[in-house]
Amino acid sequence: MAYRWAEGSKPNPVLESVMESVSLSDGAVGILRLSVHGDIAVLASMLQGQQADDGIDRVDLIWDVLHGINAPISATKLLSLINVARSAQRKGGLKKFCLITTLSTDGAWLPRSLQICELRARFRKTLPRKFKSARVQLVKEQIRTGIIHEDLESYSFIQIDVEAESAGAAFAKSDRELRILRGLICLLSNPSFEKTLLGSEHKPINVLRTGHFHTIHNTDGSVATDLIWYEPNYSPRVTFTPRKPSVLVDVLKKTLRRMRNCPYNGRLEQAVVRFASGFDESDPDAAFLKCWSALESILSSNVADYKQLVRRCIFLYEDRDYHESILKQLAEHRNASVHRASDNSLTKSFCYLLQNYFATALKFHIRNYTRFSNFEEALTLLSGPVSQSDVNAAMARALFAKRFLAIKP
């Protein structure tokens, strides 16, 4: 059964908001407002029918359709295009694709290839001719007109191989893996604090950024689609070189291996994606809110509870009174930021504080993944007692329960 809009749903107003939040130009989609991600998710939730339960990511499917249009459309037209796109995907089966993009580093310190989570990345200073010529030909007009900026010679290339039903799905999968990779490198390498002494321009915190555009290719090097994905917040970044490259690579590999083996790895991976996306932002408020969301996702279940979040976070520190004071102020700032009532002069500094708390919480999950069978078990420990007397009392109750139930060793 084809997709249909859920009975009683009203997709048109949401779609109108989407069209106001993106720019459509020659197969490229630029994001003008972050709210578009929520609107797309709402539209995806309105899709019903047998196909809606077949495991395909409906959010990615809607993005695929948006990449193929050049002007606003109605909800009826969108539904028709979604069904056409899904039908084509099902007939085509899985195909092999390659994401090609650049990173703001010379790449000399990177290994030749690296397993991220589900996909493997390859790093190169120069592209093979078959990829380079196709990539240059695809973007030359957009570069000429100033829509995107050409690849910088100081940047290195990264290729991520992926199997997917379509070029759009291939980009979604590989871009997620790329953000996980960058997010972890940035967590290990970002400054713990920075102060701008001259000027008021805000720059992204992340030390490792991508180039301005990304292309999807077939394995023979030819472009798999005429669509070009680009970063609307792009700005050239000083080439990043770690202080201790071999140490960084070793820690990165170990972290990725542990994350892959974690029972709730999907949650951790998505949190790193949010962090990477957040600290790519030049707007400190947007960066702060995204990073707060990342922290919340690994210290809370589906219900936002600031009191519990603070409790679980301070569990990770010795000086709990100090960190409780800091975290409560960060929570207050988060609420004020949502309502545009925060003190913007504080936000950049708060971003660095939040980054440290996120890194500590993520490190806890990754280092102790063998101790928990699921995310809720980890939260239970973090929500538990922290004083010696309370821990002793909890142990006494557990021993009493063991005796009462006659549980044998």
N, C-alpha and C positions, 0 to 999 in steps of 0.2 A: 504494500500500500504506500502511495506517495505521501510526502509530508503535507500537512495542512495546518492552518492556524488553529490553535486550541479554541474551543467554543467559549465565547464570552471575552476573549482576549482582544486587545486593541493595539495591533502592531503599528498602525500608521503614525500616531504621535511619536512613538519611540523611534521609528525609522526617520521621521523628519528631524529629530534631535541628532541622530547619527549623521545625516547628510549635512547638518550644520557644523558637525564636529570634525569632519574630514575634508581634505582637498583631493579632488579626483583629476588626474592629468596624465593622459597617455598611458594608462595602465598602472600608474603609480598612485599609492594612497598615502597621504600625509595626515598625521594626527594633529588636530588643532586644539582639542580639548580632551583631557584624560577621562572625562565622563563617558566617552565613546565606548570604552571597554565594558563599563557597566551596562550601557544600552545594548551592546551586542549580546551580552550574556542574557539580558532580559528577552531579547528577540529569540535567542536560541531556546530559551525555556518555553516559549510559546509554540514551538514546533512540535506537532504530534503526529502519530501514525506509526505503522510498523517499522519504518526505517529509522525512527527516532530511537529505537532500542537496539540497533545493530552495532553499537560500539563506536560509530564514527563521531568525531568531535564536531558538534554542530556549530560551535563558535568559529572553528577554522573554516568550515564550509561557507559560512556567511562572509568571512573575510575573503575567501576565494572568489566569491561572486562580486564583491565590491572591487576587487582588483581588475575585474573585466568590464567595468562600466565607466563612463565618462561624464555622466550627468545624474542628478537625483532621479529616483524611481519610486513607484508606489509599492505598497506591501503586496499587492496582487502580483505585480511583475517580479518582485524579489522572490516570492514563493515559487513562481514558475522557473526562474533561473536556478534556484536552489535544487529543485527536482531534476532539472536538466543536468546540472553539475554532478549531483549524486549518482544519477543513472550512468553518466559517462565514467565516473570513478569505478563503479561496480563492474562495468564491462571491461575496463582496462586492467584490473588487477594491480598487484604491486609492481612497481618499476624502480630501477636504480637511478638515483639522482646525486648530484654533488652541489653543496653550497660553496660558493667562492666569495670571500670577502677579505678585508685587511684588518690588521691589528696595529695599534700604535706602539710598536716595538720593532727593533731590528731582527728579532727572532733568533739571534745567534745562540742564545742561552736555552732555547726551547728544544726538546727532543724532536726527532724527525716525525714521530707520530705518538699519539697519546689516546688511550681509551678514556672517554669522559664518563658518561653513565651508560646509555644504550648505544651510543655511536662513537666512532673513532675519528679523531682529527689528525690532519697532516699539515705540517708547517713548512713554508717555503719562502725563500727570499725573492725568487722569481717564479712566475707561473710557466707551466709547459705551454708551448706555442699554441697548441690546439685550444686550450682554455683562454689564453690571453687574447688571441685574435677575435674570438667570438665575443668575449666580454667587452673589448674595446669597441667593436662594431655596434654592439647593442646600445651602448650608452653615449656614443659620440654626439648625438643630437642633443641629448639632455645636458651634456657637459657644455656644448657650444652655446646653448641658450641660458646657461647658468642655473638650471634646476638642481643639478648635483655637481659636486666637485670631483675631479679626477683622483685616481689613486696616488697617494704620496710615495715618493721613492724611499723615504725613510721608514715607511711601514713595511711589515712583512705580510705575506698571504697565508690564509688558512683555508683548508679544504675539509669539509665534513661530508662523508659519504652516508647516504640514507636511502632506505627503501620506503616508498609511499605510493598511494594511489594517484597522486597528482603533484604538480609542481608546487602548488600552494600548500598542500599538506607536508611536502618535503621541506619547504621553508619553515613552517611552523615547528616541526620536530627538530630540525637542525639549529634553528635560531634559539630554541629553548636550551639545547645542549651548550651552545656557544655562550649563553648568558650564565649558565652554571659554571662553566670554565672561567669566564672573566670574573664572575662574582667571587669565586674562591681565591683567585689570584689577587684580586683587589682587597679582599679581607686580610690576606697575608701581607699586603704591600702598601695599602693606603696609609697616609700619615694619620697619626692618632690625634693630631690637632694642627691647624694652620690658621694664621691670622694675616689678612691682607692689610698691608700698611699704606699702600698707595692705590687710589682709585676705589670705585664702588662696584665694579663689575663682578658678578658672581660666576664662578666656573664650576663645572662638575667636580666632585671629589674623587671619583674613580681614576686611578692612574693608568689603567689600561682600557682604551676605548676602541671601537671599530671605526672603519672608514665611513664615508658618507652613504655608500650604497652596497647592496648585496645582490648577487645573481645566482640563479639556479640553472645547472647544466646537466646534460646527459653525460654518461660515462665516456663518450667519445670526444667530449669537449664542447660540442655544440650546445647552444642555449636551449633549455627545455621549454622556455616560455619567453614571450616578449616583455613580461612584467618585470619591473625593477623595484626592489624594496629599498627604501632609503630611510635614513635617520633624520627626522625633522629637527632634532636638537643638536645636530652635528656641529662641532667646532674642532679645528685641528688641535691635537694634543702633543705636548712635548714627548719625544720618543722615550718610552719607559725601558729602563734596564735595572733589574734587581741588584741589590748590594751583594747578595750571596746567591747567585743563580742556582748552583747545584743543590744548596739547602732548600731553596724554594721549590725546585722541581721534585725533590724527594718528599717533602711534606705534602705537596699537591697530589702526587701519586698515591700516597698513603691515605690522604683524606678522601680522595675519590673512591679508592678501593673500599674503605670502611662505609662510605655513604651508599655504595652499590649494595653492600651486604646488610644494611640496616633494614629491619622488618617494616619500618615506616619511611623508607627512603623517598617515596614520592612527596611526602610532606616537606622533608628537608630540602629536596631539590627545588620545589616550588618557592620555598622561602628564600633560597639563594638567588633565584630568578628575580624575585621582588626586590631584593637588596640591590642586585646589579642594575636593574632598571631604575630604581630610586636614586642611586648615587651617580647615575648618568645625567640626572637633571641639573640644569643650571639654576633653577629656582629652588632656593633652600626649603621653602615650605613644602613644595611637592616632594622633594627628596626626603624630608623628615616624615611626612605622612606615609610614604611608601615603605620606608625602613621600619616605621612603627608597625605597620601591617605585617612586615616580615617577622619582627620580633614576636608579635601577638600570635602568629601562626605556629610558632614552635614552643610557646609557653601557655597556650590556651586551646581548648577544644573549639567547638563551633559557636560557643556563646562568649561574647566579649565580657570580661570580668576583670577590671583594672586591679581590684584588690587582690585577686588571686594571682594575676600576672606579676605584681610587685612581690608578693610572697614567694612565688616560685623563683623569681630572678634573684632575690637576696639570699635564697638558699645556697647559691653558688659562691657566696663571698663570706669572708670572715668578719669584716667590719659591716655588719648588716644594718646598723642604725644609720650609718653614713649613706649607704647605697639606697636604703629605703627613702631617705630624704630626697636624694637626687631623682629617683624613679617617680616619686609622687609629683615632683615638679614637671618632669617630662610628660607625665600623663595629663597634667593640667594644661601644659602647652599644646599637647595633641588636640585636646578638646577645643581650645581657643583657636587653633589653626583651622580646624574644620569649619568654624564659624567666622573665619577671617578676622578674629579679634586678638590674635597673638602679637607679641612684640617681635617684629621681623628681625630686629638687630640681634636677637638671641638665637635665632633659628640655626644659623650655620654652626655655632658652637655646640648647640644641642645635637646636631647631626653627628658630630664626632663622639659625643657621649653615648648616643644611641648605637652607633656603630660598634663601640666596645662591648656594650651589653649584648648585642646580637651575636658578636663573635664568641663571647664567653658561653652563651646559651647553646649555640650551634656546636661548639667544641665539646660541651657536656654530652650532647646526644651522640656525636660521632665517636667519641672515645669510649662511651659506655653502651654501645649498641647491643653487645652480647648479653647484657644484663636484663633486657626487656624484650618481651615478645610482641608488644604493640606500644603505640604512642601513649595510650591511657595509663599504662603501667609506669611510664616515665613521669607523667604528670603527677601520679599518686605519690611517688617519692619526693618530687619537688614541692608538693603541697604539704609534706609531712612535718613533724617536729624538728626544731633546730637546736633546742637547748639540751644539755646533758640529761637533766631530770625528765624532760618530756620523752626523750629517746628511750631512757631506761624504763619509763612507764609503759611505752608502746611495746618494748621487748617483753616486759612482764606479762602484758595482756596476751601477746602472741604465744608465749610459753604456756599460759593458763589454757588458752584455746586448744593447744596441741595436746595437753594432758586430758582436758575435758572430753575431747573427741577420740581419745585413745589412738592417736596417730603414731604409728611406729616409725622409728628412724629409717 
